[in-house]
Amino acid sequence: MRMMKNNLGPLKAQEARLGYLLIAPAMLLILAVIAYPVVYNLWLSFHDVSLNPNRPNTFIGWDNYRTLLSDPGFWKSFQVTLFFTVVTVAGATVAGLGAALLLNRSFKGRKFVRSLILLPYVAPVISLVFVWQYMFNPVYGMVNYALVEKLGVFNESVDWLDNPDAALWLVIIFDIWHLFPFSFLMILAKLQSIDSSLYEAAEIDGANEWQKFRHLTLPELRFVLGSLVILRFIWNFYKFDEIYLLTKEVPVISVYAYETAFASYDHGLAAAITVTLFVLVMIFVVTGVRKVLKW
């Protein structure tokens, strides 16, 4: 027995070394793809980046961050981004919850409707953007025609694409419509895992639909809803592609950083914007995980 125990020590050490060797390629790939760009971006944020390859970058310390925090344009873009994120996250979550509750019931054609509701999420974004730009065109779009000519909601056509206020609501509506199927799918999966005997017992006790939803359904969905809100907040706070493709009149932080880097060619300041954005999102994530998910 002693000899066997003595032999187990070197064997476990060899297995541990083999395990480290097996995961080494994955770790190196993670460092190359994720860690290096993050560190390099942080390094750029402390420099005046030269566009001339023969001229080195100049270390300027915290100057980019001082410039950023004193820039009214940054704070305006932060406010727009925060408003866009809160409204879209709340809208997509509520819409997904409502659709999941309706489609969790049995009715003829339920599978078809469930498949149909996923189309906005699985369709190519560029195709959806072109369709929405045509629909919301201020001259010949069907949305303005319906709202002005048929329903009389507005007295004149709204410039959804070039008016900053209208464009903001356009991208909000588009984002909720495009991404609420993801919330619907996650919530529906959880709803189908809830034991039906709980609802039967509640009905015996005289609970109505609202009481069953409040005391049974919501507690069961708490973790899923919390996870969806945190994930959607992160994704929407960084949102760029859909907004920039639809209209360039919504000054969210991602668009602000892009224009700083590729219109003003101030890559150091753009790097400082992304670092600041990362810190703000991480504060939200840590707070949300502790308060909502109780990790």
Secondary structure, 3 states (H helix, E strand, C coil): CHHHHHHHHHHHHHHHHHHHHHHHHHHHHHHHHHHHHHHHHHHHCCEECCCCCCCCCEECCCHHHHHHHCCHHHHHHHHHHHHHHHHHHHHHHHHHHHHHHHHCCCCCCHHHHHHHHCHHHHCCHHHHHHHHHHHCCCCCCHHHHHHHHHCCCCCCCCCCCCCHHHHHHHHHHHHHHHHHHHHHHHHHHHHCCCCHHHHHHHHHCCCCHHHHHHHHHHHHHHHHHHHHHHHHHHHHHCCCHHHHHHCCCCCCHHHHHHHHHHCCCCHHHHHHHHHHHHHHHHHHHHHHHHHCCCC
